[in-house]
Amino acid sequence: MIEKIKQLVEATFDEIVEIRRYIHKHPELSFKEHKTSTYIKSVLTSWGIDYSEDIADTGIVVLLEGNNPSSKTLALRADFDALPITEENEINYCSVNKGVMHACGHDAHTASLLGVVKILNSLIREWEGSVKFIFQPAEEMLPGGAQQMIKEGVLENPKVEKMIAQHVLPDLEVGKVGFRPGKYMASTDELHIIVKGIGGHAALPHKYNSPILAAAKLITDLDVFFLKEKDRPAVLAIGFIEGLGSTNVIPEHVELKGTLRAIDEVFRALAHDKILEISNAIAQAYNIEIDFDIRKGYPCLINDEYLTKKSIAFAKQYLGAGNVIDLPIRMTAEDFSYYSKEVPSTFYRLGTANKSKGISHGLHTSRFNIDEQSLKIGMGLMAYLAIKN
């Protein structure tokens, strides 16, 4: 089976590269991926593959049934939204949509999954069960597309029993993949804070109550709390501060924005309570008002131990043991976590770097790109995992 899959990978590789490049060249932001969705459907139609559409607005689902289709149902997922980044790569398939870029590899995810569709359809009488292919919009923006697709029944009819997804990783050289059983990725919450004081002339402190001082105290006290909790992986970072005062002007309010990441849902809830406790204490001490809005986002991503360990074994069969690595916990977040809460799932990483070619820029940067040879593994390994699991 491995040899058959690899032969089909070689046969379809050029087409998958062209698909990936087309999607890369025409990126669309979360919840706005209408043309991308239309393009994916046009590819499926050209292959004679039936699909369901308009799930979470632009989402698409393909169902392939092998032998004894009711024996099991496994789902594979790829996301296809892009980021608000201006691309600086000098390539002939550079983004033509100004300020929008596939800087997180979702173009590769989608092209790879289309490759899996084609491979498994070619082998339709050589594998058991059913495979559901989920092409998902809006992974990059809260509340995320996964949650909406689940609400609209993407895991039903037939009921999905297990699920797999992959994500590019520029820290890994092309040819390698990485797995981690159990807790893998963090939850993500957005922090939106407004510190309200009394503004005035900076030279007359008796006439104002500076929100800047309270905001500075809030930032440092939050940092102190999380430093004390360093044994529990978590991150609180403030990335935006705006006061709009001047050298001699104290503003009326200061706006802060940040993120909270945690690996443990119990600590996440505790942290929410502690953050508000710290905020309220500062507001009281400084006789100031603080509006602290915690916008809850994606949960922690937990890979099913059994499914992930099986997948590691199969990946070693397909790639060789030396090309399958153990991953550390990662404080980035993924809305695939919503699926992992519903069904046993595994979310693994696909190496895409090639330092000899200068392909090493990080995710969410203006020069991110992949070694397209990784698409061979992206579709081949996923096809093998779908058949074996």
Secondary structure, 3 states (H helix, E strand, C coil): CHHHHHHHHHHHHHHHHHHHHHHHHCCCECCCCHHHHHHHHHHHHHCCCCCEEEECCCEEEEEEECECHHHCEEEEEEECCEECCCCCCCCCCCCCCCCCECCCCHHHHHHHHHHHHHHHHHCCCCCECEEEEEEECCCCCCCCHHHHHHHCCCCCCCCCCEEEEEEEEEEEECCCEEECCEEEECEEEEEEEEEECECEECCCHHHCECHHHHHHHHHHHHHHHHHHCCCCCEEEEEEEEECCCECCEECCEEEEEEEEEECCHHHHHHHHHHHHHHHHHHHHHCCCEEEEEEEECCCCEEECHHHHHHHHHHHHHHHCHHHEEECCCECCCCCCHHHHHHCCEEEEEEEEEEHHHCECCCCCCCCCCCCCCHHHHHHHHHHHHHHHC
